Amino acid sequence: MLVAVHYGMGRHNFYVPADRAILAEKWLFISQPPYAWAMSLAKMSIAWMLIRIRRDSRIWVAGMSVIMVICLGVAISANSFALTMCKPVWAIWDHSNPDAVCDSPRKAEISIYVNAALMISTDVILSLSVSVPSLSWRPGENPWMGSTDKKDWV
């Protein structure tokens, strides 16, 4: 992404020469697949941590497993859409090919919104999964640290 910014990403097209705009779009495209996988794998790591903390609850484990499947699905769908948006793929960043066949911008917009909604919802669910259980602690119990009874410390 930083390389794309160097070539003019983020600036108005009027101020970016055509050759630099092509490089900016190319580097932006190259940064998209690793981003989807990095976000999904980070969320899956958090879900694994939460499973490890409360592995005695089957509902909890099932819920976190669903979150992990959704994250995996978002990464796969984002990558498959990015790689199949135009034929040939390089037509995504170089618009000079008259024989290129690309999906409509509306289809890309819908894909982006659906993936964003799924990623935001998993963010909210995981953040609540970390914070809400701490509100239901009974005195003497700490699900993160085990018992806080002094008799159990020996």
URGI-V790560 format. One record per residue. RES is the residue in one letter. SS is DSSP state (2 for helix, 1 for strand, 0 for the rest). PHI is phi in whole degrees, -180 to 180 (none if undefined). OMEGA is omega in degrees with one decimal (none if undefined). Layout:
BEGIN
RES:SS:PHI:OMEGA
RES:SS:PHI:OMEGA
END
This chain:
BEGIN
M:0:none:179.8
L:2:-64:177.6
V:2:-67:178.0
A:2:-63:177.0
V:2:-64:177.8
H:2:-58:-178.4
Y:0:-87:173.6
G:0:122:178.1
M:0:-63:-179.0
G:0:100:176.5
R:0:-98:177.8
H:0:-66:-178.1
N:2:-57:-179.9
F:2:-60:-175.7
Y:2:-94:-177.5
V:0:-110:176.8
P:0:-62:-174.6
A:2:-59:-178.3
D:2:-67:177.8
R:2:-75:177.9
A:2:-65:177.6
I:2:-62:178.8
L:2:-66:178.7
A:2:-63:179.3
E:2:-66:178.8
K:2:-64:-178.9
W:2:-69:175.0
L:2:-65:177.9
F:2:-62:-178.5
I:2:-65:-178.1
S:2:-80:-174.5
Q:2:-71:-179.3
P:2:-61:178.2
P:2:-64:179.1
Y:2:-63:-179.2
A:2:-61:179.9
W:2:-70:179.5
A:2:-63:179.2
M:2:-64:-178.1
S:2:-67:179.9
L:2:-68:176.4
A:2:-65:178.7
K:2:-68:177.1
M:2:-65:176.8
S:2:-64:177.4
I:2:-64:179.0
A:2:-64:176.7
W:2:-62:177.8
M:2:-62:-179.4
L:2:-68:175.1
I:2:-64:-178.4
R:2:-63:-178.8
I:2:-72:-176.7
R:0:-124:-176.2
R:0:-74:-179.1
D:0:-78:-179.1
S:0:-98:-178.7
R:2:-67:179.1
I:2:-64:178.7
W:2:-61:-179.9
V:2:-63:178.7
A:2:-65:179.0
G:2:-63:178.9
M:2:-68:176.8
S:2:-66:176.4
V:2:-63:177.9
I:2:-60:-179.6
M:2:-66:177.8
V:2:-66:177.7
I:2:-62:179.4
C:2:-62:177.8
L:2:-63:178.3
G:2:-64:178.0
V:2:-64:179.1
A:2:-64:-179.8
I:2:-65:-178.0
S:2:-68:178.6
A:2:-63:179.8
N:2:-70:-178.6
S:2:-67:177.7
F:2:-67:-179.1
A:2:-62:-176.6
L:2:-81:-180.0
T:2:-114:-177.0
M:0:-66:179.0
C:1:-131:173.5
K:1:-124:-0.8
P:0:-73:-175.3
V:2:-59:-176.7
W:2:-66:175.8
A:2:-70:176.8
I:2:-63:-178.1
W:0:-104:178.8
D:0:-118:-173.5
H:0:-87:-176.4
S:0:-85:-178.5
N:0:-84:-178.8
P:0:-73:-178.9
D:0:-92:-178.2
A:0:-69:176.4
V:1:-119:-178.2
C:1:-122:174.7
D:0:-68:-179.5
S:0:-70:176.4
P:2:-60:178.5
R:2:-63:178.3
K:2:-65:177.0
A:2:-64:179.7
E:2:-63:178.8
I:2:-63:178.9
S:2:-61:179.3
I:2:-64:-179.2
Y:2:-66:179.8
V:2:-66:178.6
N:2:-63:178.2
A:2:-64:179.1
A:2:-62:178.5
L:2:-66:-179.9
M:2:-67:178.7
I:2:-66:179.9
S:2:-65:177.1
T:2:-69:174.6
D:2:-60:-178.7
V:2:-63:-178.9
I:2:-62:-179.2
L:2:-68:179.5
S:2:-67:176.2
L:2:-70:178.9
S:2:-66:178.4
V:2:-82:-171.3
S:2:-91:-174.7
V:2:-65:179.2
P:2:-59:-179.9
S:2:-70:178.0
L:2:-78:-175.2
S:2:-104:179.2
W:0:-67:171.7
R:0:-91:178.4
P:0:-56:179.4
G:0:91:179.5
E:1:-120:175.0
N:1:-140:-175.1
P:0:-63:-179.6
W:0:-85:-172.5
M:0:-114:-175.5
G:1:90:-176.9
S:1:-71:175.1
T:0:-107:176.1
D:0:-69:-178.2
K:2:-65:179.3
K:2:-66:179.2
D:2:-83:-176.7
W:2:-77:-174.5
V:0:-77:none
END
